[in-house]
């Protein structure tokens, strides 16, 4: 799959916690691509956390997503610079 | 590093009278969706804009949606027409809205908001029902995904 509409981010404790949509290639990330599903077990995990813990974990996922987007952009720019577009003279 | 929690804490410290709405409110309610900005609902009027400019100055706020990324500290000069502000700050994107689509104006949102303690401060958060109404009204793909989760969270509450 080239572009995944949804990405599930696994934080370092192994729990798949946050899901995001965006143009991220799953092959460059430690993520699992999923399609329009909700994971009830994730909601169970989150409901057991305090409100601040939820926000702290969200921030970690947010940083992870930013990192992924940066990596994706670099990959895209690299592929753009190496691809040749045929032009008509 | 962008840090939405630091941005939220900064706003809470300021004692600004706002309601947390949008994706981060969803996270507080138990959603697993990542959001990339902080949304607050605030009654936007001239004195509030002046207060926001004074308050946000250390975070170098800029208008995110303008091509030139104009500074919020100086633009716009005419503030009577401002309804929403989409800013970028040193701590992350901050959206300030005067009403929530599908719910109503700030007073309406505030009237049903829930009070919680976050980072040692009291914080008003849009109610789960209002957030569901807002996500239903928005209708974007990411809102639909969030809506499914929020409905599942509501169902879980009702069972307990």
gemmi code that builds the backbone of each chain (N, CA, C; Angstrom):
import gemmi

chains = {
    "A": [
        ("UNK", (0.858, -1.187, 0.000), (0.000, 0.000, 0.000), (0.897, 1.241, 0.000)),
        ("UNK", (0.639, 2.151, -0.889), (1.496, 3.336, -0.962), (1.127, 4.362, 0.097)),
        ("UNK", (-0.135, 4.662, 0.163), (-0.571, 5.653, 1.136), (-1.613, 5.034, 2.055)),
        ("UNK", (-1.397, 5.203, 3.309), (-2.347, 4.650, 4.266), (-3.243, 5.759, 4.786)),
        ("UNK", (-4.544, 5.589, 4.725), (-5.411, 6.652, 5.228), (-5.387, 6.761, 6.748)),
        ("UNK", (-5.074, 5.661, 7.394), (-5.106, 5.664, 8.856), (-3.901, 4.921, 9.389)),
        ("UNK", (-3.316, 5.456, 10.416), (-2.141, 4.814, 10.989), (-2.332, 4.667, 12.487)),
        ("UNK", (-2.010, 3.516, 12.985), (-2.092, 3.284, 14.415), (-0.683, 3.331, 14.974)),
        ("UNK", (-0.473, 4.184, 15.921), (0.876, 4.384, 16.454), (1.072, 3.513, 17.692)),
        ("UNK", (2.109, 2.709, 17.673), (2.439, 1.906, 18.851), (3.486, 2.662, 19.658)),
        ("UNK", (3.162, 3.020, 20.853), (4.141, 3.688, 21.699), (5.102, 2.654, 22.273)),
        ("UNK", (6.138, 3.133, 22.971), (7.212, 2.223, 23.350), (6.812, 1.191, 24.399)),
        ("UNK", (5.655, 1.350, 25.024), (5.216, 0.303, 25.949), (4.422, -0.782, 25.223)),
        ("UNK", (4.338, -0.655, 23.908), (3.731, -1.716, 23.117), (2.257, -1.575, 22.863)),
        ("UNK", (1.601, -0.673, 23.598), (0.169, -0.529, 23.387), (-0.103, 0.299, 22.132)),
        ("UNK", (-0.930, -0.206, 21.245), (-1.327, 0.638, 20.116), (-2.353, 1.655, 20.619)),
        ("UNK", (-1.977, 2.905, 20.663), (-2.837, 3.859, 21.349), (-3.546, 4.838, 20.430)),
        ("UNK", (-2.795, 5.555, 19.674), (-3.447, 6.634, 18.942), (-3.490, 6.367, 17.452)),
        ("UNK", (-4.539, 6.823, 16.875), (-4.760, 6.599, 15.458), (-4.797, 7.959, 14.768)),
        ("UNK", (-4.209, 8.037, 13.633), (-4.347, 9.284, 12.894), (-4.539, 9.026, 11.411)),
        ("UNK", (-5.129, 9.998, 10.770), (-5.274, 9.933, 9.322), (-4.240, 10.846, 8.712)),
        ("UNK", (-3.754, 10.481, 7.580), (-2.796, 11.357, 6.925), (-2.017, 10.593, 5.895)),
        ("UNK", (-1.234, 11.324, 5.169), (-0.489, 10.705, 4.097), (0.849, 10.216, 4.620)),
        ("UNK", (0.812, 9.094, 5.238), (2.024, 8.512, 5.800), (2.207, 7.120, 5.221)),
        ("UNK", (3.398, 6.856, 4.759), (3.648, 5.534, 4.203), (3.957, 4.561, 5.349)),
        ("UNK", (3.181, 3.519, 5.496), (3.394, 2.618, 6.627), (4.743, 1.916, 6.588)),
        ("UNK", (5.319, 1.754, 5.395), (6.578, 1.015, 5.334), (7.748, 1.773, 5.947)),
        ("UNK", (7.582, 3.068, 6.192), (8.680, 3.807, 6.811), (8.453, 4.031, 8.290)),
        ("UNK", (7.438, 3.434, 8.824), (7.117, 3.748, 10.209), (6.883, 2.477, 11.025)),
        ("UNK", (7.062, 2.600, 12.342), (6.743, 1.463, 13.211), (5.256, 1.429, 13.502)),
        ("UNK", (4.476, 1.480, 12.453), (3.034, 1.615, 12.631), (2.280, 0.480, 11.937)),
        ("UNK", (1.064, 0.340, 12.331), (0.195, -0.626, 11.684), (-0.866, 0.149, 10.922)),
        ("UNK", (-0.983, -0.127, 9.663), (-2.035, 0.540, 8.898), (-3.360, -0.165, 9.152)),
        ("UNK", (-4.370, 0.594, 9.437), (-5.689, -0.004, 9.624), (-6.698, 0.804, 8.815)),
        ("UNK", (-7.812, 0.213, 8.574), (-8.791, 0.860, 7.700), (-10.101, 1.101, 8.439)),
        ("UNK", (-10.355, 2.336, 8.736), (-11.657, 2.740, 9.266), (-12.212, 1.821, 10.354)),
        ("UNK", (-11.382, 1.482, 11.266), (-11.842, 0.635, 12.352), (-11.599, 1.344, 13.664)),
        ("UNK", (-12.395, 1.012, 14.650), (-12.006, 1.473, 15.976), (-11.637, 0.251, 16.787)),
        ("UNK", (-10.638, 0.430, 17.602), (-10.145, -0.666, 18.412), (-10.685, -0.448, 19.829)),
        ("UNK", (-11.682, -1.245, 20.176), (-12.344, -1.051, 21.471), (-11.364, -1.260, 22.617)),
        ("UNK", (-10.390, -2.174, 22.421), (-9.428, -2.424, 23.494), (-8.583, -1.179, 23.775)),
        ("UNK", (-8.327, -0.389, 22.733), (-7.584, 0.864, 22.928), (-8.400, 1.819, 23.791)),
        ("UNK", (-9.690, 1.892, 23.505), (-10.553, 2.778, 24.293), (-10.616, 2.311, 25.746)),
        ("UNK", (-10.575, 1.000, 25.939), (-10.571, 0.453, 27.305), (-9.319, 0.901, 28.042)),
        ("UNK", (-8.180, 0.812, 27.351), (-6.902, 1.218, 27.960), (-6.959, 2.696, 28.343)),
        ("UNK", (-7.439, 3.494, 27.414), (-7.476, 4.935, 27.660), (-8.436, 5.307, 28.791)),
        ("UNK", (-9.546, 4.579, 28.867), (-10.530, 4.934, 29.894), (-9.983, 4.657, 31.294)),
        ("UNK", (-8.984, 3.779, 31.374), (-8.409, 3.462, 32.686), (-7.370, 4.503, 33.116)),
        ("UNK", (-6.972, 5.369, 32.201), (-5.953, 6.367, 32.516), (-6.578, 7.631, 33.101)),
        ("UNK", (-5.770, 8.361, 33.866), (-6.247, 9.669, 34.335), (-6.275, 10.622, 33.140)),
        ("UNK", (-6.969, 11.748, 33.287), (-7.080, 12.701, 32.176), (-5.703, 13.210, 31.758)),
        ("UNK", (-4.845, 13.484, 32.739), (-3.502, 13.984, 32.408), (-2.678, 12.918, 31.716)),
        ("UNK", (-2.825, 11.672, 32.163), (-2.080, 10.578, 31.507), (-2.500, 10.461, 30.043)),
        ("UNK", (-3.778, 10.649, 29.777), (-4.255, 10.596, 28.389), (-3.570, 11.688, 27.568)),
        ("UNK", (-3.485, 12.883, 28.147), (-2.863, 13.991, 27.421), (-1.365, 13.771, 27.230)),
        ("UNK", (-0.724, 13.200, 28.235), (0.719, 12.939, 28.130), (0.986, 11.911, 27.040)),
        ("UNK", (0.176, 10.869, 27.000), (0.353, 9.844, 25.962), (0.021, 10.426, 24.581)),
        ("UNK", (-0.974, 11.291, 24.542), (-1.300, 11.934, 23.271), (-0.110, 12.750, 22.768)),
        ("UNK", (0.555, 13.467, 23.676), (1.705, 14.284, 23.272), (2.809, 13.398, 22.675)),
        ("UNK", (3.023, 12.246, 23.290), (4.054, 11.333, 22.759), (3.667, 10.856, 21.363)),
        ("UNK", (2.396, 10.541, 21.188), (1.930, 10.104, 19.864), (2.024, 11.251, 18.863)),
        ("UNK", (1.708, 12.458, 19.310), (1.782, 13.652, 18.471), (3.216, 13.854, 17.968)),
        ("UNK", (4.185, 13.676, 18.891), (5.599, 13.813, 18.501), (5.977, 12.732, 17.500)),
        ("UNK", (5.469, 11.525, 17.741), (5.742, 10.401, 16.836), (5.188, 10.707, 15.443)),
        ("UNK", (3.982, 11.247, 15.410), (3.349, 11.564, 14.125), (4.124, 12.656, 13.398)),
        ("UNK", (4.589, 13.650, 14.158), (5.391, 14.721, 13.535), (6.659, 14.142, 12.917)),
        ("UNK", (7.265, 13.208, 13.657), (8.486, 12.549, 13.165), (8.188, 11.779, 11.885)),
        ("UNK", (7.072, 11.074, 11.892), (6.664, 10.304, 10.710), (6.408, 11.217, 9.517)),
        ("UNK", (5.772, 12.331, 9.784), (5.469, 13.253, 8.684), (6.751, 13.842, 8.100)),
        ("UNK", (7.708, 14.144, 9.007), (8.999, 14.653, 8.531), (9.675, 13.605, 7.657)),
        ("UNK", (9.662, 12.335, 8.147), (10.297, 11.237, 7.405), (9.610, 11.038, 6.056)),
        ("UNK", (8.291, 11.150, 6.085), (7.532, 10.968, 4.848), (7.863, 12.062, 3.840)),
        ("UNK", (7.961, 13.279, 4.341), (8.273, 14.415, 3.476), (9.663, 14.250, 2.855)),
        ("UNK", (10.620, 13.820, 3.688), (11.992, 13.602, 3.186), (11.993, 12.541, 2.102)),
        ("UNK", (11.256, 11.462, 2.370), (11.187, 10.362, 1.406), (10.567, 10.848, 0.095)),
        ("UNK", (9.515, 11.639, 0.238), (8.818, 12.170, -0.932), (9.749, 13.077, -1.735)),
        ("UNK", (10.456, 13.964, -1.014), (11.349, 14.904, -1.696), (12.489, 14.164, -2.383)),
        ("UNK", (12.987, 13.105, -1.718), (14.075, 12.319, -2.306), (13.583, 11.633, -3.586)),
        ("UNK", (12.367, 11.064, -3.516), (11.849, 10.362, -4.695), (11.540, 11.343, -5.818)),
        ("UNK", (11.143, 12.566, -5.444), (10.878, 13.591, -6.456), (12.167, 14.001, -7.164)),
        ("UNK", (13.255, 14.119, -6.367), (14.515, 14.596, -6.945), (15.175, 13.534, -7.821)),
        ("UNK", (14.848, 12.255, -7.587), (15.479, 11.197, -8.380), (14.615, 10.767, -9.566)),
        ("UNK", (13.349, 11.162, -9.558), (12.495, 10.759, -10.682), (12.670, 11.725, -11.840)),
        ("UNK", (12.657, 11.182, -13.036), (12.793, 12.061, -14.200), (11.448, 12.180, -14.896)),
        ("UNK", (11.076, 13.369, -15.194), (9.810, 13.601, -15.884), (10.120, 13.818, -17.360)),
        ("UNK", (9.586, 12.972, -18.229), (9.868, 13.154, -19.644), (9.335, 14.490, -20.153)),
        ("UNK", (10.140, 15.189, -20.868), (9.694, 16.471, -21.423), (9.814, 16.432, -22.936)),
        ("UNK", (8.937, 17.162, -23.596), (8.944, 17.197, -25.056), (9.711, 18.439, -25.519)),
        ("UNK", (10.704, 18.234, -26.352), (11.483, 19.392, -26.795), (10.924, 19.929, -28.105)),
    ],
    "B": [
        ("UNK", (10.403, 22.077, 20.033), (9.450, 20.973, 19.948), (8.031, 21.484, 20.233)),
        ("UNK", (7.103, 21.106, 19.370), (5.711, 21.482, 19.590), (5.156, 20.645, 20.751)),
        ("UNK", (4.519, 21.285, 21.673), (3.992, 20.573, 22.833), (2.608, 21.139, 23.168)),
        ("UNK", (1.588, 20.397, 22.754), (0.217, 20.893, 22.944), (-0.161, 20.951, 24.424)),
        ("UNK", (0.426, 20.052, 25.229), (0.126, 20.087, 26.665), (0.710, 21.347, 27.311)),
        ("UNK", (1.915, 21.711, 26.881), (2.531, 22.933, 27.399), (1.714, 24.149, 26.994)),
        ("UNK", (1.208, 24.091, 25.773), (0.377, 25.201, 25.277), (-0.911, 25.296, 26.103)),
        ("UNK", (-1.502, 24.144, 26.374), (-2.726, 24.122, 27.189), (-2.431, 24.644, 28.592)),
        ("UNK", (-1.322, 24.173, 29.167), (-0.947, 24.622, 30.505), (-0.727, 26.154, 30.528)),
        ("UNK", (-0.088, 26.636, 29.485), (0.165, 28.081, 29.348), (-1.153, 28.859, 29.372)),
        ("UNK", (-2.141, 28.347, 28.631), (-3.439, 29.022, 28.564), (-4.181, 28.924, 29.899)),
        ("UNK", (-4.056, 27.766, 30.543), (-4.728, 27.584, 31.836), (-4.124, 28.518, 32.882)),
        ("UNK", (-2.818, 28.665, 32.842), (-2.129, 29.557, 33.786), (-2.605, 30.998, 33.633)),
        ("UNK", (-2.970, 31.342, 32.399), (-3.358, 32.727, 32.105), (-4.738, 33.070, 32.645)),
        ("UNK", (-5.477, 32.055, 33.049), (-6.842, 32.243, 33.565), (-7.800, 32.798, 32.502)),
        ("UNK", (-7.444, 32.590, 31.255), (-8.331, 32.966, 30.155), (-9.610, 32.125, 30.272)),
        ("UNK", (-10.764, 32.739, 30.012), (-12.022, 32.021, 30.199), (-12.417, 31.305, 28.905)),
        ("UNK", (-11.866, 30.127, 28.700), (-12.107, 29.406, 27.451), (-12.643, 28.000, 27.732)),
        ("UNK", (-13.141, 27.385, 26.666), (-13.566, 25.985, 26.745), (-12.679, 25.188, 25.783)),
        ("UNK", (-12.121, 24.106, 26.269), (-11.333, 23.231, 25.402), (-12.293, 22.463, 24.500)),
        ("UNK", (-12.082, 22.569, 23.196), (-12.949, 21.873, 22.227), (-12.057, 21.088, 21.264)),
        ("UNK", (-12.645, 20.444, 20.286), (-11.857, 19.784, 19.244), (-11.182, 18.495, 19.700)),
        ("UNK", (-10.134, 18.146, 18.978), (-9.494, 16.843, 19.170), (-8.928, 16.602, 20.553)),
        ("UNK", (-8.344, 17.646, 21.150), (-7.743, 17.441, 22.468), (-8.829, 17.241, 23.534)),
        ("UNK", (-9.979, 17.876, 23.318), (-11.124, 17.616, 24.205), (-11.534, 16.151, 24.059)),
        ("UNK", (-11.473, 15.656, 22.822), (-11.769, 14.241, 22.574), (-10.821, 13.335, 23.338)),
        ("UNK", (-9.549, 13.697, 23.353), (-8.549, 12.906, 24.096), (-8.901, 12.887, 25.585)),
        ("UNK", (-9.288, 14.038, 26.121), (-9.683, 14.097, 27.534), (-10.867, 13.164, 27.786)),
        ("UNK", (-11.782, 13.092, 26.832), (-12.952, 12.207, 26.987), (-12.591, 10.738, 26.746)),
        ("UNK", (-11.392, 10.477, 26.220), (-10.962, 9.078, 26.049), (-10.775, 8.650, 24.610)),
        ("UNK", (-10.786, 9.596, 23.678), (-10.590, 9.244, 22.264), (-9.126, 8.914, 22.000)),
        ("UNK", (-8.891, 8.080, 20.993), (-7.517, 7.701, 20.662), (-6.980, 8.469, 19.455)),
        ("UNK", (-7.751, 9.426, 18.957), (-7.332, 10.143, 17.750), (-6.253, 11.180, 18.061)),
        ("UNK", (-5.237, 11.170, 17.237), (-4.208, 12.206, 17.387), (-4.706, 13.501, 16.754)),
        ("UNK", (-4.554, 14.583, 17.489), (-4.856, 15.879, 16.909), (-3.557, 16.665, 16.811)),
        ("UNK", (-3.506, 17.571, 15.864), (-2.248, 18.296, 15.671), (-2.386, 19.764, 16.010)),
        ("UNK", (-3.494, 20.104, 16.662), (-3.614, 21.487, 17.126), (-4.453, 21.520, 18.395)),
        ("UNK", (-4.436, 22.684, 19.019), (-5.213, 22.893, 20.232), (-6.349, 23.841, 19.870)),
        ("UNK", (-7.578, 23.397, 20.102), (-8.743, 24.213, 19.768), (-9.402, 24.701, 21.059)),
        ("UNK", (-9.644, 25.998, 21.094), (-10.402, 26.528, 22.232), (-11.538, 27.406, 21.717)),
        ("UNK", (-12.603, 27.453, 22.510), (-13.739, 28.307, 22.178), (-13.726, 29.464, 23.170)),
        ("UNK", (-13.847, 30.659, 22.613), (-13.667, 31.856, 23.421), (-14.543, 32.956, 22.839)),
        ("UNK", (-15.121, 33.761, 23.692), (-15.887, 34.903, 23.204), (-14.894, 35.940, 22.674)),
        ("UNK", (-14.838, 36.081, 21.350), (-13.830, 36.966, 20.749), (-14.396, 38.385, 20.614)),
        ("UNK", (-13.838, 39.268, 21.390), (-14.198, 40.684, 21.269), (-12.920, 41.505, 21.432)),
        ("UNK", (-13.025, 42.794, 21.175), (-11.815, 43.632, 21.090), (-10.889, 43.464, 22.292)),
        ("UNK", (-11.451, 43.550, 23.490), (-10.572, 43.491, 24.666), (-9.952, 42.102, 24.841)),
        ("UNK", (-10.677, 41.079, 24.385), (-10.133, 39.712, 24.471), (-8.969, 39.543, 23.493)),
        ("UNK", (-9.113, 40.128, 22.299), (-8.026, 40.052, 21.311), (-6.790, 40.766, 21.848)),
        ("UNK", (-6.999, 41.918, 22.465), (-5.862, 42.633, 23.056), (-5.203, 41.790, 24.142)),
        ("UNK", (-6.021, 41.155, 24.955), (-5.515, 40.299, 26.025), (-4.738, 39.109, 25.432)),
        ("UNK", (-5.298, 38.535, 24.358), (-4.619, 37.403, 23.694), (-3.265, 37.832, 23.139)),
        ("UNK", (-3.209, 39.022, 22.563), (-1.944, 39.511, 21.993), (-0.894, 39.677, 23.086)),
        ("UNK", (-1.316, 40.223, 24.201), (-0.385, 40.423, 25.315), (0.079, 39.066, 25.855)),
        ("UNK", (-0.893, 38.196, 25.992), (-0.619, 36.889, 26.588), (0.260, 35.998, 25.695)),
        ("UNK", (-0.059, 35.983, 24.402), (0.624, 35.055, 23.489), (1.941, 35.605, 22.937)),
        ("UNK", (2.224, 36.863, 23.209), (3.435, 37.492, 22.641), (4.705, 36.652, 22.817)),
        ("UNK", (4.936, 36.063, 24.001), (6.175, 35.273, 24.153), (6.217, 34.033, 23.247)),
        ("UNK", (5.065, 33.636, 22.729), (5.003, 32.428, 21.880), (5.028, 32.774, 20.389)),
        ("UNK", (5.233, 34.052, 20.064), (5.365, 34.508, 18.673), (4.231, 34.000, 17.768)),
        ("UNK", (2.990, 34.343, 18.091), (1.849, 33.830, 17.319), (1.771, 34.416, 15.912)),
        ("UNK", (1.529, 33.556, 14.954), (1.390, 33.990, 13.554), (0.094, 33.408, 12.990)),
        ("UNK", (-0.465, 34.094, 12.006), (-1.669, 33.577, 11.349), (-1.260, 32.416, 10.451)),
        ("UNK", (-1.705, 31.232, 10.813), (-1.254, 30.006, 10.140), (-1.740, 29.920, 8.694)),
        ("UNK", (-2.937, 30.449, 8.450), (-3.569, 30.276, 7.138), (-3.163, 31.350, 6.127)),
        ("UNK", (-2.415, 32.343, 6.562), (-2.025, 33.394, 5.614), (-0.690, 33.029, 4.973)),
        ("UNK", (-0.538, 33.265, 3.672), (0.702, 32.880, 2.981), (1.947, 33.526, 3.591)),
        ("UNK", (1.805, 34.756, 4.065), (2.972, 35.463, 4.613), (3.180, 35.195, 6.099)),
        ("UNK", (2.308, 34.375, 6.661), (2.400, 34.067, 8.099), (2.519, 35.365, 8.932)),
        ("UNK", (1.544, 36.224, 8.738), (1.559, 37.524, 9.415), (1.460, 37.353, 10.925)),
        ("UNK", (2.075, 38.268, 11.630), (2.057, 38.199, 13.088), (0.670, 38.552, 13.619)),
        ("UNK", (0.211, 37.752, 14.553), (-1.064, 38.049, 15.212), (-0.924, 39.275, 16.108)),
        ("UNK", (0.283, 39.606, 16.479), (0.482, 40.727, 17.397), (0.161, 42.064, 16.735)),
        ("UNK", (0.230, 42.071, 15.413), (-0.042, 43.336, 14.702), (-1.196, 43.235, 13.705)),
        ("UNK", (-1.538, 42.040, 13.303), (-2.578, 41.852, 12.288), (-3.679, 40.925, 12.817)),
        ("UNK", (-4.949, 41.157, 12.461), (-5.404, 42.316, 11.713), (-5.547, 43.534, 12.604)),
        ("UNK", (-5.473, 44.702, 11.993), (-5.626, 45.935, 12.786), (-7.086, 46.139, 13.154)),
        ("UNK", (-7.966, 45.784, 12.205), (-9.403, 45.895, 12.462), (-9.863, 44.587, 13.098)),
        ("UNK", (-10.166, 44.628, 14.383), (-10.447, 43.366, 15.063), (-11.933, 43.092, 15.278)),
        ("UNK", (-12.768, 44.032, 14.876), (-14.197, 43.837, 15.144), (-14.793, 42.697, 14.309)),
        ("UNK", (-14.143, 42.381, 13.184), (-14.705, 41.355, 12.302), (-14.157, 39.947, 12.583)),
        ("UNK", (-13.273, 39.823, 13.555), (-12.658, 38.518, 13.809), (-13.673, 37.553, 14.423)),
        ("UNK", (-13.810, 36.391, 13.804), (-14.669, 35.356, 14.393), (-13.835, 34.186, 14.878)),
        ("UNK", (-12.856, 33.816, 14.073), (-11.978, 32.700, 14.423), (-10.532, 33.104, 14.182)),
        ("UNK", (-9.628, 32.483, 14.933), (-8.194, 32.735, 14.745), (-7.490, 31.391, 14.590)),
        ("UNK", (-6.706, 31.264, 13.550), (-5.947, 30.036, 13.325), (-4.473, 30.410, 13.400)),
        ("UNK", (-3.891, 30.140, 14.546), (-2.535, 30.633, 14.815), (-1.517, 29.501, 14.875)),
        ("UNK", (-0.283, 29.880, 14.621), (0.832, 28.980, 14.895), (1.636, 29.639, 16.000)),
        ("UNK", (1.995, 28.887, 17.006), (2.797, 29.452, 18.099), (4.037, 28.577, 18.286)),
        ("UNK", (4.955, 29.060, 19.114), (6.174, 28.286, 19.373), (5.856, 26.917, 19.984)),
        ("UNK", (4.709, 26.818, 20.653), (4.356, 25.546, 21.293), (3.421, 24.684, 20.448)),
        ("UNK", (2.972, 25.220, 19.311), (2.102, 24.432, 18.439), (0.941, 25.253, 17.916)),
        ("UNK", (0.190, 24.665, 16.982), (-0.950, 25.388, 16.403), (-2.068, 25.602, 17.431)),
        ("UNK", (-2.643, 26.787, 17.392), (-3.732, 27.136, 18.314), (-4.882, 27.719, 17.506)),
        ("UNK", (-6.027, 27.059, 17.583), (-7.221, 27.562, 16.906), (-8.173, 28.134, 17.958)),
        ("UNK", (-8.616, 29.343, 17.729), (-9.538, 29.988, 18.663), (-10.825, 30.274, 17.906)),
        ("UNK", (-11.901, 29.683, 18.354), (-13.169, 29.847, 17.643), (-14.197, 30.489, 18.562)),
        ("UNK", (-15.109, 31.238, 17.957), (-16.129, 31.902, 18.772), (-17.428, 31.100, 18.796)),
        ("UNK", (-17.495, 30.083, 17.949), (-18.637, 29.165, 18.024), (-18.212, 27.795, 17.505)),
        ("UNK", (-18.971, 26.806, 17.890), (-18.670, 25.436, 17.471), (-19.795, 24.965, 16.557)),
        ("UNK", (-19.418, 24.609, 15.352), (-20.410, 24.170, 14.372), (-21.199, 22.975, 14.920)),
        ("UNK", (-22.498, 23.025, 14.775), (-23.332, 21.921, 15.252), (-23.749, 22.064, 16.700)),
        ("UNK", (-23.138, 23.019, 17.403), (-23.461, 23.207, 18.826), (-23.981, 24.629, 19.067)),
        ("UNK", (-23.173, 25.613, 18.750), (-23.610, 26.991, 18.965), (-22.477, 27.894, 19.386)),
        ("UNK", (-22.850, 29.059, 19.923), (-21.816, 30.027, 20.284), (-21.123, 29.652, 21.588)),
        ("UNK", (-20.181, 30.493, 21.942), (-19.335, 30.183, 23.091), (-20.141, 30.023, 24.385)),
        ("UNK", (-21.122, 30.884, 24.573), (-21.933, 30.800, 25.793), (-22.662, 29.466, 25.868)),
        ("UNK", (-23.175, 29.050, 24.727), (-23.873, 27.758, 24.655), (-22.911, 26.606, 24.994)),
        ("UNK", (-21.715, 26.652, 24.409), (-20.714, 25.596, 24.643), (-20.316, 25.587, 26.119)),
        ("UNK", (-20.109, 26.778, 26.645), (-19.686, 26.905, 28.044), (-20.768, 26.393, 28.993)),
        ("UNK", (-22.020, 26.659, 28.617), (-23.146, 26.271, 29.466), (-23.222, 24.773, 29.735)),
        ("UNK", (-22.780, 23.978, 28.801), (-22.852, 22.521, 28.970), (-21.469, 21.895, 29.202)),
        ("UNK", (-20.427, 22.735, 29.286), (-19.066, 22.202, 29.426), (-18.892, 21.495, 30.773)),
        ("UNK", (-17.947, 20.579, 30.812), (-17.646, 19.881, 32.070), (-16.354, 20.473, 32.656)),
        ("UNK", (-16.334, 20.601, 33.946), (-15.145, 21.137, 34.615), (-14.237, 20.004, 35.067)),
        ("UNK", (-12.962, 20.074, 34.702), (-11.996, 19.039, 35.120), (-10.739, 19.731, 35.653)),
        ("UNK", (-9.892, 18.952, 36.332), (-8.598, 19.470, 36.783), (-7.539, 18.959, 35.835)),
        ("UNK", (-6.759, 19.877, 35.270), (-5.659, 19.497, 34.378), (-4.420, 20.287, 34.759)),
        ("UNK", (-3.347, 19.605, 35.002), (-2.060, 20.241, 35.321), (-2.193, 21.223, 36.496)),
        ("UNK", (-3.069, 20.877, 37.423), (-3.220, 21.709, 38.617), (-4.170, 22.882, 38.448)),
        ("UNK", (-4.812, 22.972, 37.324), (-5.740, 24.079, 37.069), (-7.116, 23.523, 36.724)),
        ("UNK", (-8.156, 24.335, 36.971), (-9.468, 23.887, 36.513), (-9.611, 24.265, 35.039)),
        ("UNK", (-10.244, 23.369, 34.301), (-10.359, 23.557, 32.855), (-11.767, 23.170, 32.418)),
        ("UNK", (-12.378, 24.019, 31.602), (-13.690, 23.668, 31.044), (-13.468, 22.910, 29.742)),
        ("UNK", (-14.145, 21.783, 29.618), (-14.018, 20.943, 28.419), (-15.410, 20.751, 27.829)),
        ("UNK", (-15.522, 20.875, 26.533), (-16.802, 20.666, 25.858), (-17.384, 19.307, 26.273)),
        ("UNK", (-18.680, 19.259, 26.497), (-19.285, 18.002, 26.946), (-19.195, 16.950, 25.844)),
        ("UNK", (-19.256, 15.692, 26.263), (-19.164, 14.595, 25.291), (-20.302, 14.691, 24.265)),
        ("UNK", (-21.500, 15.016, 24.738), (-22.642, 15.122, 23.811), (-22.421, 16.248, 22.797)),
        ("UNK", (-21.904, 17.373, 23.270), (-21.655, 18.493, 22.351), (-20.536, 18.173, 21.369)),
        ("UNK", (-19.541, 17.446, 21.855), (-18.435, 17.079, 20.954), (-18.948, 16.128, 19.870)),
        ("UNK", (-19.841, 15.237, 20.266), (-20.454, 14.325, 19.292), (-21.259, 15.129, 18.262)),
        ("UNK", (-22.014, 16.113, 18.752), (-22.800, 16.968, 17.833), (-21.877, 17.724, 16.888)),
        ("UNK", (-20.756, 18.216, 17.416), (-19.803, 18.978, 16.593), (-19.180, 18.078, 15.524)),
        ("UNK", (-18.773, 16.898, 15.929), (-18.142, 15.983, 14.966), (-19.155, 15.539, 13.905)),
        ("UNK", (-20.404, 15.370, 14.315), (-21.454, 15.003, 13.350), (-21.632, 16.115, 12.328)),
        ("UNK", (-21.581, 17.352, 12.804), (-21.814, 18.493, 11.916), (-20.642, 18.736, 10.974)),
        ("UNK", (-19.427, 18.433, 11.416), (-18.246, 18.716, 10.587), (-18.204, 17.811, 9.355)),
        ("UNK", (-18.375, 16.523, 9.580), (-18.529, 15.601, 8.459), (-17.282, 15.283, 7.649)),
        ("UNK", (-16.086, 15.744, 8.089), (-14.870, 15.369, 7.359), (-14.523, 13.926, 7.726)),
        ("UNK", (-13.672, 13.305, 6.918), (-13.322, 11.893, 7.162), (-12.780, 11.701, 8.569)),
        ("UNK", (-11.891, 12.588, 9.002), (-11.297, 12.421, 10.331), (-12.339, 12.631, 11.432)),
        ("UNK", (-13.351, 13.480, 11.143), (-14.405, 13.694, 12.131), (-15.297, 12.459, 12.248)),
        ("UNK", (-15.493, 11.795, 11.104), (-16.330, 10.583, 11.126), (-15.666, 9.498, 11.969)),
        ("UNK", (-14.335, 9.358, 11.820), (-13.597, 8.361, 12.609), (-13.693, 8.709, 14.094)),
        ("UNK", (-13.543, 9.999, 14.398), (-13.620, 10.437, 15.794), (-15.027, 10.193, 16.346)),
        ("UNK", (-16.016, 10.437, 15.503), (-17.412, 10.288, 15.919), (-17.710, 8.842, 16.336)),
        ("UNK", (-17.208, 7.892, 15.548), (-17.435, 6.480, 15.877), (-16.895, 6.172, 17.273)),
        ("UNK", (-15.702, 6.690, 17.541), (-15.088, 6.452, 18.852), (-15.872, 7.116, 19.974)),
        ("UNK", (-16.252, 8.380, 19.739), (-16.955, 9.121, 20.794), (-18.291, 8.462, 21.130)),
        ("UNK", (-18.942, 7.945, 20.104), (-20.213, 7.237, 20.353), (-19.966, 5.961, 21.157)),
        ("UNK", (-18.845, 5.291, 20.861), (-18.500, 4.080, 21.622), (-18.191, 4.433, 23.076)),
        ("UNK", (-17.525, 5.568, 23.271), (-17.208, 6.021, 24.640), (-18.504, 6.349, 25.396)),
        ("UNK", (-19.421, 7.003, 24.701), (-20.699, 7.355, 25.333), (-21.471, 6.091, 25.734)),
        ("UNK", (-21.458, 5.136, 24.815), (-22.148, 3.873, 25.070), (-21.555, 3.166, 26.303)),
        ("UNK", (-20.234, 3.230, 26.402), (-19.538, 2.607, 27.524), (-19.967, 3.274, 28.854)),
        ("UNK", (-20.052, 4.612, 28.826), (-20.486, 5.354, 30.019), (-21.896, 4.953, 30.419)),
        ("UNK", (-22.748, 4.803, 29.408), (-24.156, 4.500, 29.681), (-24.308, 3.105, 30.292)),
        ("UNK", (-23.407, 2.197, 29.890), (-23.473, 0.825, 30.423), (-23.017, 0.783, 31.887)),
        ("UNK", (-22.051, 1.670, 32.222), (-21.451, 1.609, 33.560), (-22.361, 2.213, 34.629)),
    ],
}
model = gemmi.Model(1)
for chain_id, residues in chains.items():
    chain = gemmi.Chain(chain_id)
    for i, (resn, *xyz) in enumerate(residues, 1):
        res = gemmi.Residue()
        res.name, res.seqid = resn, gemmi.SeqId(i, " ")
        for name, pos in zip(("N", "CA", "C"), xyz):
            atom = gemmi.Atom()
            atom.name, atom.element = name, gemmi.Element(name[0])
            atom.pos, atom.b_iso = gemmi.Position(*pos), 0.0
            res.add_atom(atom)
        chain.add_residue(res)
    model.add_chain(chain)
structure = gemmi.Structure()
structure.add_model(model)
structure.setup_entities()
